[in-house]
Amino acid sequence: MFNDLILPSKCSGDEAKINLQKLKSLGYIIGTDEAGRGCLAGPVTAAAVVLTQEQEEKLLAMKLRDSKLISANSREKIFAKIQELGVLWRVSQGSPALIDEKNILRASLLTMSDCVKKLVKKLNHSPACIVVDGNQRIPELNFKQWILIKADKLIPVVSAASIVAKVLRDRLMRIYNEKYPAYNLARNKGYPTEFHINAVKKFGITEIHRKSFCKKFLEKD
């Protein structure tokens, strides 16, 4: 039973595989991860994914791993494969306004909770466990959770969630770049590069910027 399992917040790759197989024997597993926590602009984007064994194997054959460890081109190819295989996923976004109101941690967790709930509704059956990347439990989520640091590197379904979140967020930032070209969002994706920080200082902030993140760059020397 689930309550008999010891699910550590940190573990080796081999330990992660063993625990994952035990969880799979109890039912389906959802992986969730987010992208864009450290950005000055744009939403924080979370994805929830469920994989069949066949889907997992085919994605691993394409070198599925944490989205931060592969190129943008590789992420797009894996995302295309995710779609081709009919992988079930849902995505949610926490707006800059939500981030400013709640803080980035709370906004990230709320966004992860939302996409998990949407996926469970689609599946119409409760999961055995939600595997969450990081060290924070998702609040207001009435499912078993495995909170695992570096889950995006250790657990394939979480790696897939990291790909979905990153690809869709990057696409959105390229769209925003057309409206706000002065900030070079197509290149920096909203992260605090030197160019982006200087643009904020020169032009101020837009409706997609996080006021709480940009405040220090707008203060007069």
C-alpha positions in Angstrom: 0.0 0.0 0.0 1.0 3.6 -0.6 1.3 4.4 3.1 3.9 1.7 3.5 6.2 3.3 0.9 9.0 5.5 2.0 9.3 8.3 -0.6 12.4 10.4 0.2 12.7 14.0 -0.9 16.2 13.2 -2.2 17.3 9.9 -3.8 19.6 8.4 -6.4 18.5 7.4 -9.9 18.3 3.8 -8.9 16.2 4.5 -5.8 13.9 6.7 -7.9 13.3 3.9 -10.4 12.5 1.4 -7.6 10.0 3.7 -5.9 8.5 4.7 -9.3 7.8 1.0 -10.2 6.2 0.5 -6.8 3.9 3.5 -7.4 3.0 2.4 -10.9 1.8 -0.9 -9.4 -0.8 1.0 -7.5 -2.2 3.0 -10.4 -1.3 5.8 -12.8 1.2 8.5 -11.9 1.0 12.2 -12.7 4.2 14.2 -13.0 4.1 18.0 -12.6 6.7 20.7 -13.1 6.8 24.4 -13.9 8.8 26.9 -16.0 9.5 30.6 -15.6 9.8 31.1 -11.9 12.8 33.4 -12.1 11.6 35.6 -14.9 10.9 39.3 -14.8 8.1 39.0 -17.4 5.5 36.6 -18.4 3.5 33.9 -16.4 4.8 31.0 -14.5 3.7 28.0 -16.5 3.0 24.5 -15.0 2.2 21.3 -16.7 0.8 17.9 -15.6 1.5 14.8 -17.6 0.6 11.1 -17.5 2.5 8.5 -19.5 1.7 5.0 -20.5 4.7 2.6 -20.4 4.9 2.5 -24.1 4.9 6.3 -24.3 7.6 6.6 -21.7 9.8 4.1 -23.5 9.5 5.9 -26.8 10.2 9.3 -25.3 13.2 8.0 -23.4 14.5 6.6 -26.7 14.5 10.3 -27.9 16.6 11.2 -24.8 13.8 12.6 -22.8 15.2 14.5 -19.7 14.9 17.7 -17.8 14.1 20.5 -20.2 16.9 22.6 -18.8 19.4 20.1 -20.0 18.5 20.0 -23.6 18.4 22.6 -26.5 15.3 24.4 -27.6 15.3 22.4 -30.8 15.4 19.1 -28.9 12.6 20.3 -26.7 10.4 21.1 -29.6 11.1 17.7 -31.2 10.2 15.9 -28.0 7.1 18.0 -27.6 6.1 17.1 -31.1 6.6 13.4 -30.2 4.5 13.9 -27.1 1.6 15.1 -29.3 2.1 12.4 -31.9 1.9 9.7 -29.2 -1.3 11.1 -27.8 0.2 11.8 -24.4 -2.4 13.3 -22.0 -1.3 16.6 -20.5 -2.8 19.8 -19.2 -1.1 23.2 -18.7 -2.0 26.2 -16.5 -0.5 29.6 -16.2 0.0 31.9 -13.2 -0.2 35.5 -14.4 2.2 38.3 -13.4 -0.7 39.8 -11.4 -1.1 36.5 -9.4 2.6 36.4 -8.8 2.7 39.9 -7.5 -0.3 39.2 -5.3 0.7 35.8 -3.9 4.5 35.7 -4.4 6.2 33.4 -6.9 6.2 30.3 -4.7 2.5 30.4 -3.9 1.6 31.3 -7.5 3.7 28.4 -8.8 2.1 25.9 -6.4 -1.4 27.1 -7.2 -0.7 26.8 -10.9 0.6 23.3 -10.5 -2.5 22.4 -8.5 -4.7 23.7 -11.2 -3.2 21.8 -14.1 -3.2 18.6 -12.0 -6.9 19.0 -11.2 -7.6 19.6 -14.9 -5.8 16.4 -15.9 -7.4 14.3 -13.3 -10.8 15.6 -14.5 -9.9 14.5 -18.0 -8.9 11.1 -16.9 -11.9 10.7 -14.6 -10.0 8.6 -12.2 -7.8 9.5 -9.2 -4.1 8.9 -9.6 -2.0 6.7 -7.3 0.4 9.6 -6.8 1.4 13.0 -8.0 5.2 13.3 -8.4 6.1 17.0 -7.8 9.5 18.5 -8.7 11.0 20.5 -5.9 10.7 20.6 -2.1 7.2 22.0 -1.6 4.0 20.1 -1.3 1.1 21.3 -3.5 -1.5 22.7 -1.2 -5.3 22.1 -1.6 -4.7 18.9 -3.6 -6.3 15.8 -2.2 -4.1 13.2 -3.8 -1.0 11.4 -2.6 2.2 13.3 -3.4 5.8 12.5 -3.8 7.8 15.7 -3.3 11.2 15.0 -4.9 14.1 17.3 -5.5 15.4 17.0 -9.0 12.4 14.9 -10.0 12.6 16.5 -13.5 15.9 14.7 -13.9 15.0 11.4 -12.1 11.3 10.7 -13.1 10.4 10.5 -16.8 6.9 11.7 -16.4 8.1 14.8 -14.6 10.7 15.3 -17.3 7.9 15.3 -19.8 6.0 17.9 -17.8 9.0 20.1 -17.7 9.2 19.9 -21.5 5.5 20.7 -22.0 5.7 23.7 -19.6 8.9 25.1 -21.1 8.0 24.7 -24.8 4.6 26.3 -24.3 5.9 29.1 -22.2 8.7 29.9 -24.7 6.2 30.0 -27.5 4.1 32.5 -25.6 7.1 34.7 -24.9 7.9 34.8 -28.6 4.4 36.0 -29.2 4.8 38.7 -26.5 8.1 39.7 -28.3 6.0 40.9 -31.3 4.1 43.3 -29.0 7.1 44.4 -26.9 10.1 44.1 -29.1 12.2 46.5 -27.0 12.7 43.8 -24.3 14.0 41.0 -26.6 11.7 38.5 -25.1 12.1 36.0 -28.0 15.7 35.6 -26.9 15.6 35.9 -23.1 12.1 34.5 -22.5 11.5 37.0 -19.8 14.6 36.1 -17.7 16.7 38.9 -16.1 19.5 39.1 -18.7 21.6 42.3 -18.8 19.7 43.4 -21.9 16.3 42.8 -20.3 17.2 44.6 -17.1 18.6 47.6 -19.0 15.4 47.7 -21.1 13.3 47.8 -17.9 15.4 50.6 -16.6 15.1 52.5 -19.9 11.4 51.8 -20.9 9.8 50.8 -17.7 7.5 47.8 -17.4 4.7 46.5 -19.4 1.5 44.7 -18.5 3.3 41.3 -18.7 6.1 42.3 -16.3 6.1 41.3 -12.6 6.1 44.5 -10.6 7.5 42.8 -7.5 10.4 41.4 -9.5 11.1 44.6 -11.5 10.8 47.1 -8.6 14.4 47.1 -7.7 15.4 48.0 -11.2 13.1 50.9 -11.3 14.3 52.5 -8.1 16.3 55.7 -8.6 20.0 55.4 -7.8 
